[in-house]
């Protein structure tokens, strides 16, 4: 049995769309009181399991984390796909950002959506859906995205945050202060606030490190400040794009040491806990099934293995996958079940093995994220 990518309960696809609905007097999938201004805080990598396990370091946020304030992020549990789902209200099978790294069917090139995207393919067409920010401005609602200055001109920002006015600030505290600055302009507003610090630390040192706890304490402090600053007609939601799972280097699997696992593989996309393996562009269903069978025999005890068609049928990219998006998905997908990560022994693969915190697959640690309500939403 393959896991479902999106549960029947609320996911990130419902969060920002519901905030726009409440600002415009409509009704969203998430029931929220009507407000004039709203902000969605996305804390990269803050899974519900990690927040609950380290609740003593988050005395403001942790008591507000309950079963009712926990949602499923979606699939794959990776920043590029999840943030685009949040910002469009559509799932990866529709918006087209199907993982950390993906193959462009036009060129055959595999590229990194976050740091390896230089305008080709065109962000305006590669990300295929209208954003919530575009819908907001069409309805007379001001739309802003707050994040680190270094992301202001990236192709990913152009694809997933289009329609929002980007406001950059490098410190977590200053980004939170900017929410108040924007709200003081008045009028109806939808604001997106991105906090990458915890994810950066988790990748480098792990979510069980002292450095991650320091970052969590800082987040907890600034979220308390944000809550105190909100007025009667202003609401905030604190969520995350995915959770995190620490994987020691001793649990890395060098899959290319087994020739049968790379037979016919031309490119590798996805990420270490959600591989997307690409065969030659002329490969047929038999070729995909042969590779999948080899992986199931070798790794089926600790990974879910699916061909492209099986992953689509299981809803890994949402209930609908557009005909133009399907070729971007790997011919065979390997999602880790155990606390492992898959790497190849190429120089690039070996360099990336320093990463401790991992995500991408379907474990509760990766999929379950907070949806904490502040201000008028609490």
C-alpha positions as CSV (number, residue, x, y, z in Angstrom):
1,X,0.0,0.0,0.0
2,X,1.3,3.4,-1.0
3,X,0.7,6.3,1.4
4,X,-1.6,9.2,0.4
5,X,0.1,12.5,-0.5
6,X,-2.7,14.6,0.8
7,X,-5.1,13.6,3.5
8,X,-8.8,14.4,3.6
9,X,-8.2,17.0,6.3
10,X,-6.8,20.5,5.8
11,X,-3.5,20.9,4.0
12,X,-1.3,23.9,3.1
13,X,-3.4,24.3,0.0
14,X,-6.2,25.6,2.2
15,X,-4.3,28.1,4.4
16,X,-3.6,31.2,2.4
17,X,-6.7,30.8,0.3
18,X,-8.8,30.8,3.6
19,X,-7.0,33.9,4.7
20,X,-7.9,35.7,1.5
21,X,-11.5,34.5,1.9
22,X,-11.9,35.9,5.3
23,X,-10.5,39.3,4.3
24,X,-13.0,39.5,1.4
25,X,-16.0,38.3,3.4
26,X,-16.1,34.9,1.8
27,X,-15.9,31.5,3.4
28,X,-12.7,29.3,3.1
29,X,-11.9,25.7,3.7
30,X,-10.6,26.7,7.2
31,X,-13.2,28.5,9.3
32,X,-11.8,31.9,10.3
33,X,-13.5,35.0,11.6
34,X,-13.7,38.0,9.2
35,X,-10.7,40.4,9.5
36,X,-9.3,43.3,7.6
37,X,-5.6,42.1,7.6
38,X,-4.0,38.7,7.9
39,X,-0.5,37.3,7.9
40,X,0.6,33.7,7.3
41,X,3.9,32.9,9.0
42,X,5.7,30.0,7.3
43,X,8.5,28.6,9.6
44,X,10.6,26.5,7.3
45,X,11.0,23.0,8.8
46,X,8.9,23.5,12.0
47,X,7.1,20.1,12.2
48,X,4.6,19.5,14.9
49,X,6.6,16.6,16.2
50,X,9.7,18.6,16.7
51,X,7.8,21.5,18.3
52,X,6.0,19.2,20.7
53,X,9.2,17.3,21.6
54,X,11.0,20.6,22.4
55,X,8.0,22.4,24.0
56,X,10.1,23.7,26.9
57,X,11.9,25.9,24.5
58,X,8.7,27.3,22.9
59,X,6.6,28.4,25.9
60,X,4.4,30.7,23.8
61,X,3.8,28.4,20.7
62,X,3.9,24.9,22.2
63,X,0.8,25.3,24.4
64,X,-1.2,26.4,21.4
65,X,-0.2,23.2,19.5
66,X,-3.1,20.7,19.7
67,X,-4.7,18.1,17.5
68,X,-7.0,20.8,16.2
69,X,-4.1,23.1,15.4
70,X,-2.1,20.5,13.4
71,X,-2.5,19.9,9.6
72,X,-0.9,17.9,6.9
73,X,1.6,19.8,4.8
74,X,1.1,17.7,1.6
75,X,3.5,16.0,-0.7
76,X,6.4,16.0,-1.4
77,X,7.4,17.4,1.9
78,X,9.9,19.8,0.4
79,X,10.0,23.6,0.5
80,X,9.7,24.3,-3.3
81,X,6.6,22.2,-3.7
82,X,5.0,23.1,-0.3
83,X,5.3,26.8,-0.5
84,X,4.0,26.9,-4.0
85,X,1.0,24.8,-2.8
86,X,0.4,27.3,0.0
87,X,0.7,30.3,-2.3
88,X,-1.5,29.0,-5.1
89,X,-4.0,27.0,-3.2
90,X,-3.3,24.2,-5.8
91,X,-1.4,21.0,-5.4
92,X,1.9,20.1,-7.2
93,X,0.1,18.1,-9.9
94,X,-1.5,21.4,-11.0
95,X,1.1,24.1,-10.2
96,X,4.0,22.0,-11.5
97,X,6.6,22.4,-8.8
98,X,6.9,18.7,-8.1
99,X,10.0,18.5,-5.9
100,X,13.3,20.0,-4.9
101,X,14.9,19.0,-8.2
102,X,13.0,18.2,-11.3
103,X,13.7,17.5,-15.0
104,X,12.5,19.9,-17.6
105,X,11.0,17.7,-20.3
106,X,11.9,20.3,-23.0
107,X,15.6,20.2,-22.4
108,X,16.2,17.1,-20.3
109,X,18.0,19.2,-17.7
110,X,17.5,18.5,-14.0
111,X,17.5,21.7,-11.9
112,X,17.1,22.8,-8.3
113,X,14.0,24.9,-7.9
114,X,15.4,26.9,-5.0
115,X,19.0,27.7,-5.8
116,X,19.7,26.4,-9.3
117,X,17.0,28.2,-11.2
118,X,18.3,31.0,-13.4
119,X,15.2,31.9,-15.4
120,X,15.2,28.9,-17.6
121,X,12.5,27.5,-17.7
122,X,10.5,30.7,-17.5
123,X,9.0,31.1,-14.0
124,X,5.9,32.7,-15.5
125,X,5.0,29.5,-17.3
126,X,6.8,26.7,-15.4
127,X,4.6,27.5,-12.3
128,X,1.3,27.1,-14.0
129,X,-1.3,28.5,-11.6
130,X,-2.5,31.9,-10.5
131,X,-1.3,32.8,-7.0
132,X,-3.4,33.8,-4.1
133,X,-1.6,37.2,-4.2
134,X,-2.8,37.7,-7.8
135,X,-6.3,36.9,-6.8
136,X,-6.0,39.2,-3.8
137,X,-4.9,42.2,-5.8
138,X,-7.7,41.6,-8.4
139,X,-10.2,41.9,-5.5
140,X,-8.6,45.1,-4.2
141,X,-6.7,43.5,-1.4
142,X,-3.0,44.5,-0.9
143,X,-0.6,41.5,-1.1
144,X,2.9,41.4,0.5
145,X,5.6,38.8,0.9
146,X,8.2,39.3,3.6
147,X,11.4,37.3,3.5
148,X,15.2,37.5,3.4
149,X,16.5,40.1,0.9
150,X,18.6,37.5,-0.9
151,X,15.4,35.8,-2.2
152,X,13.8,38.9,-3.6
153,X,14.8,38.3,-7.2
154,X,15.1,34.5,-7.4
155,X,13.2,32.6,-10.1
156,X,11.4,30.6,-7.4
157,X,10.1,33.9,-5.9
158,X,9.0,35.0,-9.3
159,X,7.1,31.8,-9.8
160,X,5.5,31.2,-6.5
161,X,5.1,34.7,-5.0
162,X,4.1,36.6,-8.1
163,X,1.5,39.2,-7.5
164,X,2.9,40.1,-4.1
165,X,5.1,43.1,-3.3
166,X,8.3,41.6,-1.9
167,X,9.7,43.3,1.2
168,X,13.1,42.1,2.3
169,X,14.8,42.0,5.7
170,X,17.6,39.8,6.9
171,X,16.8,39.3,10.6
172,X,13.9,37.3,12.0
173,X,13.0,40.1,14.3
174,X,12.9,42.8,11.6
175,X,10.7,40.6,9.4
176,X,8.2,40.4,12.1
177,X,8.4,44.1,12.7
178,X,7.6,44.7,9.1
179,X,4.2,43.0,9.5
180,X,3.2,45.8,11.9
181,X,4.7,48.4,9.5
182,X,2.6,47.1,6.6
183,X,-0.6,46.7,8.7
184,X,-0.3,50.3,9.8
185,X,-0.8,51.3,6.2
186,X,-4.4,50.3,6.7
187,X,-6.8,48.7,4.2
188,X,-7.4,45.1,3.5
189,X,-4.2,43.0,3.3
190,X,-2.9,39.5,2.9
191,X,0.8,39.0,4.0
192,X,3.1,36.1,3.7
193,X,6.1,36.0,6.1
194,X,8.9,33.5,5.6
195,X,11.2,32.3,8.4
196,X,14.0,30.1,7.1
197,X,16.4,30.1,10.1
198,X,15.2,26.9,11.8
199,X,15.5,24.9,8.5
200,X,19.0,26.2,7.8
201,X,20.2,25.1,11.2
202,X,18.4,21.8,11.0
203,X,20.1,20.9,7.7
204,X,23.5,21.9,9.1
205,X,23.4,20.6,12.6
206,X,20.1,18.7,13.1
207,X,16.8,19.5,14.8
208,X,18.1,18.0,18.0
209,X,21.1,20.4,18.2
210,X,21.6,23.2,20.7
211,X,21.7,25.6,17.8
212,X,18.2,24.6,16.6
213,X,16.9,25.1,20.1
214,X,18.3,28.6,20.2
215,X,16.6,29.4,16.9
216,X,13.3,27.9,18.2
217,X,13.5,30.1,21.3
218,X,14.1,33.2,19.1
219,X,11.1,32.2,16.9
220,X,9.0,31.7,20.0
221,X,9.9,35.2,21.3
222,X,9.1,37.0,18.0
223,X,5.8,35.2,17.6
224,X,4.8,36.3,21.1
225,X,5.7,39.9,20.0
226,X,3.7,39.5,16.8
227,X,0.7,38.3,18.7
228,X,0.8,41.3,21.1
229,X,1.0,43.7,18.2
230,X,-2.2,42.4,16.4
231,X,-5.3,44.5,16.7
232,X,-8.9,43.4,16.9
233,X,-9.4,43.1,13.1
234,X,-6.1,41.4,12.4
235,X,-5.3,37.7,12.5
236,X,-2.2,35.5,12.1
237,X,-1.6,31.8,11.3
238,X,1.7,30.2,12.1
239,X,2.5,27.1,10.0
240,X,5.4,25.3,8.2
241,X,6.1,23.9,4.8
242,X,7.2,20.6,6.2
243,X,8.7,19.0,9.3
244,X,12.2,17.6,9.8
245,X,13.9,14.2,10.6
246,X,17.5,13.9,11.6
247,X,19.3,11.2,9.7
248,X,22.9,10.3,10.7
249,X,25.5,9.8,8.0
250,X,25.7,6.2,9.1
251,X,22.1,5.8,7.8
252,X,22.9,7.1,4.3
253,X,22.3,4.6,1.5
254,X,24.6,4.9,-1.5
255,X,22.2,3.5,-4.0
256,X,24.5,3.7,-7.1
257,X,26.8,1.0,-5.6
258,X,24.0,-1.5,-6.7
259,X,24.1,-1.5,-10.5
260,X,20.5,-2.8,-10.8
261,X,19.2,0.3,-9.0
262,X,20.7,2.6,-11.6
263,X,20.1,0.6,-14.8
264,X,18.8,2.9,-17.5
265,X,18.7,5.9,-15.1
266,X,19.8,9.1,-16.9
267,X,19.1,11.7,-14.2
268,X,18.3,11.9,-10.5
269,X,15.8,14.4,-9.1
270,X,13.8,14.9,-5.9
271,X,15.9,14.8,-2.8
272,X,17.5,12.1,-0.5
273,X,14.2,11.0,1.1
274,X,12.1,11.3,-2.0
275,X,14.2,10.2,-5.1
276,X,12.8,10.8,-8.5
277,X,14.6,8.7,-11.0
278,X,14.5,9.6,-14.7
279,X,15.0,7.2,-17.5
280,X,15.6,8.1,-21.1
281,X,12.8,10.3,-22.4
282,X,11.7,7.5,-24.7
283,X,11.4,4.9,-21.9
284,X,8.1,3.0,-21.8
285,X,6.0,1.5,-19.0
286,X,7.9,-1.8,-19.1
287,X,11.2,0.1,-18.5
288,X,9.7,1.9,-15.5
289,X,8.3,-1.3,-14.1
290,X,11.6,-3.1,-14.4
291,X,13.5,-0.4,-12.5
292,X,10.7,-0.2,-9.9
293,X,10.9,-4.0,-9.4
294,X,14.6,-3.8,-8.8
295,X,14.1,-1.2,-6.2
296,X,11.3,-3.0,-4.5
297,X,13.4,-6.1,-4.2
298,X,16.4,-4.3,-2.7
299,X,14.7,-1.5,-0.7
300,X,11.0,-2.4,-0.3
301,X,11.5,-3.2,3.3
302,X,12.4,0.4,4.1
303,X,11.0,2.5,1.3
304,X,7.9,3.0,-0.8
305,X,8.6,2.5,-4.5
306,X,6.2,3.7,-7.2
307,X,6.3,4.2,-10.9
308,X,5.1,7.6,-12.1
309,X,1.6,6.3,-12.9
310,X,1.4,4.6,-9.5
311,X,2.5,7.7,-7.7
312,X,-0.1,9.8,-9.6
313,X,-2.8,7.3,-8.8
314,X,-1.9,7.3,-5.1
315,X,-2.3,11.1,-5.1
316,X,1.3,11.9,-4.2
317,X,1.0,15.1,-6.2
318,X,-2.7,15.8,-5.4
319,X,-5.9,14.3,-6.9
320,X,-5.2,15.9,-10.4
321,X,-2.0,15.9,-12.4
322,X,-2.1,18.0,-15.5
323,X,-0.9,16.4,-18.7
324,X,1.9,19.0,-19.0
325,X,3.1,18.3,-15.4
326,X,3.2,14.5,-15.6
327,X,6.5,14.4,-17.6
328,X,8.2,16.4,-15.0
329,X,7.7,13.6,-12.4
330,X,10.3,10.9,-12.2
331,X,9.8,7.6,-14.0
332,X,10.3,5.8,-10.6
333,X,10.0,7.4,-7.2
334,X,11.6,6.1,-4.0
335,X,10.2,7.5,-0.7
336,X,12.1,6.5,2.5
337,X,10.1,4.8,5.2
338,X,12.9,4.2,7.6
339,X,15.2,6.9,9.1
340,X,17.5,6.8,6.0
341,X,18.4,9.0,3.1
342,X,19.5,7.9,-0.4
343,X,22.6,9.4,-2.0
344,X,24.8,8.6,-4.9
345,X,28.6,8.6,-4.8
346,X,29.1,11.4,-7.3
347,X,31.1,14.4,-6.0
348,X,27.9,16.4,-5.7
349,X,26.2,13.7,-3.8
350,X,29.1,13.2,-1.4
351,X,29.3,17.0,-0.7
352,X,25.6,17.1,0.2
353,X,26.0,14.2,2.7
354,X,26.9,16.8,5.4
355,X,23.2,17.5,5.7
356,X,21.7,16.2,9.0
357,X,18.1,17.3,9.0
358,X,16.1,15.7,6.1
359,X,12.6,15.8,4.7
360,X,10.7,14.9,1.5
361,X,8.9,11.7,2.4
362,X,5.7,10.7,4.3
363,X,6.6,10.2,7.9
364,X,4.5,12.1,10.5
365,X,7.7,14.0,11.5
366,X,7.8,15.3,7.9
367,X,4.1,15.7,7.1
368,X,2.5,17.1,10.2
369,X,2.9,20.8,10.7
370,X,1.3,23.4,13.0
371,X,-1.5,25.7,12.2
372,X,-1.4,28.0,15.2
373,X,-3.9,30.9,15.4
374,X,-3.0,34.3,16.8
375,X,-4.8,37.6,17.2
376,X,-8.4,37.6,16.0
377,X,-8.0,34.0,14.8
378,X,-7.2,32.7,18.3
